[in-house]
Amino acid sequence: MTPPFMTQVDSILTRLLALHPKRIDLSLERMWRVLERLGHPQRRAPPAFHVAGTNGKGSTIAFLRAMLEAAGKSVHVYTSPNLVRVNERFRLGGPGGGILVSDAALAEALAECERANGTEPITLFEIETAAAFVLFARHPADMLLLEVGLGGRLDATNVIENPLASIVTPVSMDHIEFLGDTLEKIAAEKAGIFRNGVPAVIAPQAIAASAVLERVAGKVRAPLHVAGQHWHANVENGRLVYSDEQGLFDLPPPKLFGRHQFDNAGTAIAALRAAGIRLPVRAIEQGLTRAEWPARLQRLTSGKLIAFAPAGAEIWLDGGHNTEGGRAIAAALGDLEERVSRPLVLVVGMLSTKDHDGFLRNFTGLVRRVIGVPMQQDKGMAASDIAGAALAAGMPADAADSIEAALAAIGRLGFDPPPRILITGSLYLAGEVLAANGTEPV
């Protein structure tokens, strides 16, 4: 039975959804209006790291949080989207690593924002972001890690005025209907979080994106901290070697799997140092080896879904959904294959608005089978369409009507040794998988 306070959260969110005809409508006017009525809680929140980008935002924040908490800091975190429960997006810092916001506290903050807004138009993400600032202003902490929802320049989070650092993780083609149809246009939107005098920390980028980010940072006079110029994060003998003009660290590999996570970890270290925060090396090491971020090459080793898969199979979960994200996942799987060879099977669910052809092409030559599955989303692609796209890219493919059916179908393929299964294509699908498996984030 759903607790009454959870019903209250659900009912508030349902009412808020009706306040604006669009789920996404990039603007800051509505945010400034509601924040003014709330007494500008964003100005009473702890000092913030503001993180934009296409891929790697959440992982970079996970490393930042783990390092800061290993040093004894209390850290608030705001991320999106949630995977299973909306509470995942609001982490309140405290002793021992903090906790996700309770249902009661979230309902109270949302209700306060709803009263302040009245019946005027506002998107759900905007009022959720206002509620986050209310929560973070109300609970003391040392720092706030704030993830941009979409873009940067007109994102609801872009109301903080003097962050510790503005971070842009790798930029690639995604959300082109909102951000622009070229890499340069998208990068310009991401660069909208840069501030005069605030360090601009730029992760490894495509040349076109980097040029735009550096130009905008220079225009607003944000001190530059660019990967490959001002700091370096390299993989040497399986370890992370970080260096900048202030020194060099020889560090253990990140707990989060994949070569791209070395870059994300390096970006986190660069941001701390750019902001003038000097952590003990031991805290950095512990942060690297403790960081958790669900649905990013997360291996599922227990839960309800395991019984549906072939005995001895590996099951991995990743919410990657764009071309560059797929490239990073494919590279990580290639590394896994070199270590322990297994037949690879992809179970894929995607939104129809995503570049499914570009995403799937990354796996050509790696996979033995692709199985398309549906999602519980209005814009979810039909499983048969996903299978058709995989076939067109030269990969054997089928469709199934659920994750459970897909796992059972893989068992009937008779792979020897047992296969490596990756469920991927959407964070929404990842959330459905975690919920079905009974392993939601905490």
Secondary structure, DSSP 8 states (H G I E B T S, - for coil): ---HHHHHHHHHHHHHHTT-S-S----SHHHHHHHHHTT-GGGSS--EEEEE-SSSHHHHHHHHHHHHHHTT--EEEE-S--SS-GGGGEEE--GGG-EE--HHHHHHHHHHHHHHHTTS---HHHHHHHHHHHHHHHS--SEEEEE-SSSSTT-TTTT-SS-SEEEE----S--HHHH-SSHHHHHHHHGGG--TTS-EEE-S--HHHHHHHHHHHHHHT--EEEBTTTEEEEEETTEEEEEETTEEEEE---SS-STHHHHHHHHHHHHHHHTT----HHHHHHHHHH---TTSSEE--SSGGGGGS-TT-EEEEE---SHHHHHHHHHHHHHHHHHS---EEEEE--BTTS-HHHHHHTTTTT-SEEEE---SSTTB--HHHHHHHHHHTT--EEE-SSHHHHHHHHHTT--SS--EEEEES-HHHHHHHHHHHT----
